[in-house]
Amino acid sequence: MSSTMDDQGQKRQRRVRYKGTHPKTFKDKYKELQPEKYSEDVVKIIQKGNTPAGMHRSICVNEILELLDIKPGETGLDATLGYGGHTLEMLKRLEMSGCLYAMDVDPIELPRTKERLERLGYGPEILTIKQLNFSCIDQVALESGPLDFVLADLGVSSMQIDNPERGFSFKSEGPLDLRLNPESGISAAERLKTISKDELVGMLFENSDEPHAEVIAKAIISEIKKGHEITTTTHLMQIIKTALRFIPESTRDEEVKKSCQRCFQAIRIDVNSEFEVLYDFLEKLPNVLASGGRVAILTFHSGEDRLVKKSFKKYLREGIYKEIAPDPIRPSAEECHTNSRARSAKLRWAIKA
Ligand SMILES: C[S@@+](CC[C@H](N)C(=O)[O-])C[C@H]1O[C@@H](n2cnc3c(N)ncnc32)[C@H](O)[C@@H]1O
């Protein structure tokens, strides 16, 4: 903060100004970080097809509401609370009668969302929020009883990606963390310190189909062997960039960007055991759903979608689900146009017999 002298000769602190209409850093975007206060700015940003800082735009809202067919008096669960956009719409459908449970592993965003929803009038009489991994869905069901509807919108929220301190994005400097719950497990930086080259190749290939897995893994392991720990997002990005120098210049920048996206995603899946917890969730689902209970799951990459599809098909064959999505539902062209994150989304649903 800068300071000036006022009439009495006393030092006066001047508030840091919003830097123009195109703030570059996350902290400069403080107007957007208070979306309720600066609603006009938020509308303008969304109209341009962007997501305001500190906010997440929920995907396939209408499609999900239609599938879940929520009625007042029912009991349901949002397994991935995030910004609470889907939760809010589900609450509206309950019309203050019934019960909604919501969970998220993230100890940083969860209290913010809880407060926001409370301010909108949704307190413990209708909404119960728990900081919990959705692999523990059975714990919620012990309290809630059979669930009439369940939603899981997998992956990360825009708030998590945009906050450089969480280390989810290669686009800004930050600690190489990538944990959804930074209070548990080990960071991506720690994970890379002890991983073998073969394991890393497998991780990049199996989690994200990275075509340059071999050469990137070799470069990462060689950097660590030289005694250079990879502790920041930009350090990892630089290693990937250098490893891919052999790509012709005409396509190199685009290829590097895609590889960075895939590698960060693969490491994130690993440090958060995303396939393992999704598998546990899918296995426990039939036991927590009421008869006729509906589940909708939004996935963002082929590995997740394969797991969901396989589980739904298995339980359909066994007669546990009476109906499942024949094909995944995709967001409309209009939604993909206004929200680029929607482009990779696939929505599957099932109904318990
Ligand atoms: C795409 S966002 C959800 C956005 C939300 N539907 C909305 O409308 O704002 C995904 C959220 O799921 C959470 N999450 C991911 N894996 C989880 C897990 N295994 N258990 C609980 N929450 C999880 C993340 O922390 C993140 O907040």
The ligand as a Tripos MOL2 file, in Angstrom:
@<TRIPOS>MOLECULE
LIG
   27    29     1     0     0
SMALL
NO_CHARGES

@<TRIPOS>ATOM
      1 C1        -15.9210  -29.6550  -10.6840 C.3       1 LIG1
      2 S1        -15.9030  -29.2180   -9.0240 S.3       1 LIG1
      3 C2        -17.5920  -29.2420   -8.5410 C.3       1 LIG1
      4 C3        -18.3160  -27.9810   -8.8730 C.3       1 LIG1
      5 C4        -19.7440  -27.9530   -8.3660 C.3       1 LIG1
      6 N1        -20.5520  -28.9760   -8.9550 N.3       1 LIG1
      7 C5        -20.3540  -26.5890   -8.5930 C.2       1 LIG1
      8 O1        -21.4140  -26.4860   -9.2510 O.co2     1 LIG1
      9 O2        -19.8180  -25.5940   -8.0950 O.co2     1 LIG1
     10 C6        -15.3060  -30.6720   -8.2960 C.3       1 LIG1
     11 C7        -15.2180  -30.6140   -6.7790 C.3       1 LIG1
     12 O3        -15.1370  -31.9590   -6.3250 O.3       1 LIG1
     13 C8        -14.2400  -32.0350   -5.2700 C.3       1 LIG1
     14 N2        -13.7490  -33.4160   -5.2380 N.ar      1 LIG1
     15 C9        -12.9660  -34.0250   -6.1500 C.ar      1 LIG1
     16 N3        -12.7360  -35.2900   -5.7730 N.ar      1 LIG1
     17 C10       -13.4090  -35.4880   -4.6120 C.ar      1 LIG1
     18 C11       -13.5750  -36.5900   -3.7450 C.ar      1 LIG1
     19 N4        -12.9680  -37.7520   -3.9890 N.pl3     1 LIG1
     20 N5        -14.3610  -36.4380   -2.6540 N.ar      1 LIG1
     21 C12       -14.9800  -35.2590   -2.3950 C.ar      1 LIG1
     22 N6        -14.8400  -34.1640   -3.1710 N.ar      1 LIG1
     23 C13       -14.0740  -34.2770   -4.2670 C.ar      1 LIG1
     24 C14       -13.1750  -31.0130   -5.5920 C.3       1 LIG1
     25 O4        -12.5110  -30.6080   -4.4270 O.3       1 LIG1
     26 C15       -14.0090  -29.8920   -6.2330 C.3       1 LIG1
     27 O5        -14.3920  -28.9510   -5.2780 O.3       1 LIG1
@<TRIPOS>BOND
     1     1     2 1
     2     2     3 1
     3     2    10 1
     4     3     4 1
     5     4     5 1
     6     5     6 1
     7     5     7 1
     8     7     8 2
     9     7     9 1
    10    10    11 1
    11    11    12 1
    12    11    26 1
    13    12    13 1
    14    13    14 1
    15    13    24 1
    16    14    15 ar
    17    14    23 ar
    18    15    16 ar
    19    16    17 ar
    20    17    18 ar
    21    17    23 ar
    22    18    19 1
    23    18    20 ar
    24    20    21 ar
    25    21    22 ar
    26    22    23 ar
    27    24    25 1
    28    24    26 1
    29    26    27 1
@<TRIPOS>SUBSTRUCTURE
     1 LIG1         1 GROUP 0 **** ****
